[in-house]
């Protein structure tokens, strides 16, 4: 399982960091987790980007019990 840890990344840097990660791993077609921390603003930014890529995601993981992560399916 791939993981990108954005916890502690400045909100202004999240977009470029996450897009670079998605583009770098796109062809691998491997699901990944985004560590957001508990910042609602961070989660909002991440979800906007994932929506732009039309990726399916689960806030809090598959069961919704891990509030600091977003699980992403890379079914492209």
C-alpha positions as a Python dict, from the first residue, in 0.01 Angstrom:
ca = {
    (1, 'X'): (0, 0, 0),
    (2, 'X'): (137, 338, -100),
    (3, 'X'): (107, 635, 132),
    (4, 'X'): (164, 1007, 105),
    (5, 'X'): (191, 1198, 431),
    (6, 'X'): (65, 1554, 391),
    (7, 'X'): (33, 1611, 764),
    (8, 'X'): (249, 1915, 829),
    (9, 'X'): (261, 2025, 462),
    (10, 'X'): (147, 2385, 415),
    (11, 'X'): (-196, 2411, 258),
    (12, 'X'): (-52, 2612, -29),
    (13, 'X'): (184, 2324, -116),
    (14, 'X'): (-69, 2041, -93),
    (15, 'X'): (-204, 2073, -448),
    (16, 'X'): (132, 2042, -624),
    (17, 'X'): (255, 1772, -385),
    (18, 'X'): (-52, 1550, -425),
    (19, 'X'): (-77, 1599, -801),
    (20, 'X'): (289, 1504, -842),
    (21, 'X'): (228, 1189, -633),
    (22, 'X'): (-81, 1090, -834),
    (23, 'X'): (95, 1147, -1166),
    (24, 'X'): (404, 953, -1054),
    (25, 'X'): (196, 650, -948),
    (26, 'X'): (-88, 661, -1197),
    (27, 'X'): (29, 379, -1421),
    (28, 'X'): (100, 150, -1127),
    (29, 'X'): (-276, 136, -1055),
    (30, 'X'): (-208, 83, -682),
    (31, 'X'): (-445, 212, -416),
    (32, 'X'): (-294, 457, -168),
    (33, 'X'): (-364, 647, 150),
    (34, 'X'): (-330, 1019, 205),
    (35, 'X'): (-240, 1116, 561),
    (36, 'X'): (-413, 1449, 617),
    (37, 'X'): (-407, 1485, 992),
    (38, 'X'): (-728, 1621, 1141),
    (39, 'X'): (-735, 1947, 944),
    (40, 'X'): (-1070, 1987, 770),
    (41, 'X'): (-912, 2240, 531),
    (42, 'X'): (-645, 1984, 433),
    (43, 'X'): (-912, 1719, 372),
    (44, 'X'): (-1112, 1965, 164),
    (45, 'X'): (-811, 2043, -60),
    (46, 'X'): (-728, 1673, -101),
    (47, 'X'): (-1088, 1581, -188),
    (48, 'X'): (-1107, 1858, -449),
    (49, 'X'): (-798, 1720, -622),
    (50, 'X'): (-923, 1361, -604),
    (51, 'X'): (-1255, 1473, -752),
    (52, 'X'): (-1069, 1645, -1038),
    (53, 'X'): (-901, 1312, -1114),
    (54, 'X'): (-1236, 1134, -1073),
    (55, 'X'): (-1085, 898, -815),
    (56, 'X'): (-1295, 703, -568),
    (57, 'X'): (-1196, 770, -207),
    (58, 'X'): (-1302, 694, 148),
    (59, 'X'): (-1262, 963, 412),
    (60, 'X'): (-1140, 780, 721),
    (61, 'X'): (-1048, 465, 530),
    (62, 'X'): (-1289, 196, 413),
    (63, 'X'): (-1466, 183, 747),
    (64, 'X'): (-1446, 555, 824),
    (65, 'X'): (-1271, 494, 1156),
    (66, 'X'): (-932, 652, 1076),
    (67, 'X'): (-1013, 1024, 1067),
    (68, 'X'): (-659, 1135, 974),
    (69, 'X'): (-648, 946, 642),
    (70, 'X'): (-823, 929, 307),
    (71, 'X'): (-806, 594, 124),
    (72, 'X'): (-792, 625, -256),
    (73, 'X'): (-871, 364, -521),
    (74, 'X'): (-664, 401, -838),
    (75, 'X'): (-896, 212, -1073),
    (76, 'X'): (-810, 403, -1387),
}
